[in-house]
Amino acid sequence: MSKHPKICAILLMLSSAQLHADVVKMRHREGPARGFVVVRDLAGQMVGSGESVQVEVRNRLVSHLILHFNDGSLYDDVTEFTQKGDFRLLRHHSVQSGPSFKLRMETNLDVLTGRFTARYTENGQDKEISEHLDLAPDIANGLIWTLLKNIESSAESAEVSMVAALPKPRIIKLQVHREEPATFVVSGKKLKALHFTVHTKITGVAGVVAPLIGKQPPDTQVWILDGAVPLFLKFEGPLDSDGPIWQIEPVSAVGPEDSGKGR
């Protein structure tokens, strides 16, 4: 028997872990879309706002989310994907900068070639990482909101992969769990919304150690209005692995005739 029981326990946990990938089938075809969002902290204070635009380009879709924060920070996320029976990520480009983020960083992920690059600033120095990754077909960077709108109504859980930039790339698992439906009110009408918890599962020895040293990312909450045309209602969680928890919600435009109503 080994003289290192802690190591034995870790190896046992790793060998018994059941890892699987769920390629989410397309139930609702994506198309051109545009909307505006507001970003708040957990106290309800507005910290930023942004816009989401999705367009069709030849045989793929390009989704662009850009958030501007009150402190001058920027979050800019572009996702290219296909929807031919299921959703497949092609490319993902992300930029985060400003005091709201621990690192000023730009990442590029090309799923077709497996190439990942990251340019970031740490301690005043510019650095760059470039690596080749072996990627599974369920990589979901920038796609999680789309995938949640398409999870089968009978499915209680699902699991997909994501490349996390720490800034060194690491492939992690996102475990999706269906929670009890939540009630939202629209123009006085109560609507039942789907509620999902997205848990970050760090695989390998790092995953065993992470919760012990306080590095386990917090869970993310997402609410979706189901139906013939599913609608994103709310996101609550961090935008990077070591960031604060924010709430992101759609916001409607206010016309001149409404400007004095304090809306």
N, C-alpha and C positions, 0 to 999 in steps of 0.2 A: 504493500500500500504506500502511496506517496506520502512524503513527509510534509507536503504543502497542501493542507486541506482546502485553503482558499482558492488555490489554482485549480484543484480538482472540481470544486463547486462551479467555478466559472466555465471550465470546459464542459461540464455536464449541462449547464444552461445553454451553451452554444450548440451542443450536439442535439439537444431536444427541441430547439427552436424550429418551428414550422414556417418557412418562408415561402410565400407564393405571390404571383403577380396576377392582377386582375386587369385585363384590357377591357375598358368600359365600352360596351356596344352602343352605337348611336340609336337613340330613341327619338330625339328631336333634332332635326337638321338645323345647323347654325347658318346665319345669313348676315347681311349688313345690319349694323345696329349702332346707336349712339346714345350716350347718356351722361349725366353729370352726377358726381358724388361729393359727399362731404366727409371729412375725417375729424373725429372727436376723440378726446381722451376718455378714460373711464369715469371722470367726473362730469362728462357731458359738454366740456368746453371745446369749441371748434378750434382745431389746430391746423387745418388745411382743407383744400378742396381740389377737385380734379375732374378729368373727363375720360370716358371710355369710348373708344371707337373700334368697330370691327368692319372690315371690308373683305370682299372676295377678290382674289388676284389669281386669274387663270384657274388652276385646279386646286387651289389652297385658300385658306382663310388667314388673315393677318389681324390680330387683336392687339390694340395699343391702349395701355392704361398709364396715364401720367398724373402725378399728384404733386402739387405745390404746397409747401408748408409755410406757416406764418413766420417761422424763423429763417426762411430762405432755403430750407432743405428741398431736395428734389428726389422723387422716385419715378423712374421712367422704365416701363416694362413692355417689350414687344414680343409676341408669341406667334409663330407661324405653324400651322397644323393642317392636316387633311382629315376628312370625314368620309371614308369609304367603308361603311359598315361598322367601323369603330373609329376612335380618335387616335391619331398618331402625331406626335410632336415632330416637327422638322428642325426648327431653330428657335432659340430663345436668347434674347438680348436684354440685359438689365443694367440700369445705372442708378446708384444711390449716392447722394452727396449732401453735405451740410451737417449741422450739429445734431439733428435728429437721429443720425446713424453713427455707429461706432467707427466704421471705416468708410472712407470715400472709395467707391469701388465700381468698376464696370466689368461685366462678365458676358461672354459669348459662348453658347453651346450649340454645336452643329451635330445633330443626331445622326445625320447621314454618314458623316466621316468619323464621329466619335471624338471630335476635337473640342476641348474646353480651354478657354483662356480667361484670365482674370488680370486686370490692371487695378492696382489699389495703392493708397497712400497710408503708410504706417510710420508713426514717429517722425513725420516730416519727410520721409523718403518714399520715392516712387518705386514700386516693385511690380513684377509681372510673373505670372505662372502660365504655363502651357503644357497640357497633358492630353494623352489619348486615353479614352475610357471605353470599356466594354459595356454597352448600354442595352438594357432589355427593352422590348417594345412598349412597356407600360410607363415609360418616363413621362412625368406629368408637370414639369416646370411650366408655370404660367397657365396651366389648363385646369386646375382643380375646381374652379367655379363652374366651368363647362361640364366637367365630369359629374359633379354632384347633381346637375340638372338632368342627367341621363342614367343615373343608377336605377336599376329595376326596383319597382315599388315593393317587391317581395324580399329584396336583399336587406338584411339587417347590418351587414358590414361589407367592406371591400378593402383592398390594399393595393397601392400603386407605389412606384418608385419616384425619387426626385434626386437631382444632383444639387447638393448643398454646397455653397461657396463659403468656406470658413476662414480665410479665402481659399485654402487648398481644397480641391473638390473632394467630396465624399458622397457616395450613393447611400441614401437613407430610404426608409420605408415610411409612407404615410398611411396610417390605419384609420379608415373612416368607419364611424359607428353611428347608426341611426338612433336619435333620441326621441323622447315624446314630442308630439307636435306642439308648436307654440302658436299663440294667438296674436295677430297683428290687426290693427284697426285702420281702415282706409275710408275716409269720408264718412265716418260713423258706422261703417259696416265691418263686422268682425270676420276675419279670414284665418283659416288654419294653415300654418306654414310648416314645411318639413324642416327639421332641425338636425344638423349633423355635427358631430365632434370629430375633428381631425387630429390624431395623435401622431407625433413624430417618434418613430422607432429607429434608434441608432443601432445598427447591427455590429456584431463582433464584440471584442473585449471592451471597446470604447462604449458600447451600449450598456454593458453591465456596470461600468464605472461611472458613467455620466450622472445618473441620479444621485450617486453618493457624494459627488463633488459639486453639485448644484449646477450642472451644465445641461440638464435635460430641458429642452425648449418647452414652453407652456403649450397646452392644447389650444387649438383654434376652433372657434364656433362659427358655423355658417347656416343661414336660414334661407330657404328657397320656397317660393310659392309654386306649388305643383299645378299641373293642368295641361291643356293642349299646347300652351306656350308658357313654359316655366319662366319664372322671373326671380332674379337675384334680389333679396331684400336686405340682408345685413351680413357683415363680416366682423368678427371680433378676434383679434390676435395680433402677433408681431409680424412685421414685414421682413425682418431679417432674424437670424438665429439668436441675436443678443440684444434685440431692441425692445422698446416699450410696447405695451398692448394698446392697440387703437381700435376704434369702431369706424367702419366704413359703410355708408348707406347711400342709396340713390337720393337725389334731391330734385325737386321740380323748379322750373323757372318761375320768376315773379315778374309780372308785367307792370307797366307804369300805373295802371288803375289799382294795383294792389300794394303799391309802395308805402302807403300810409297805414296799412293794417297791421304792421309789426310782425309780418309773417316770417 
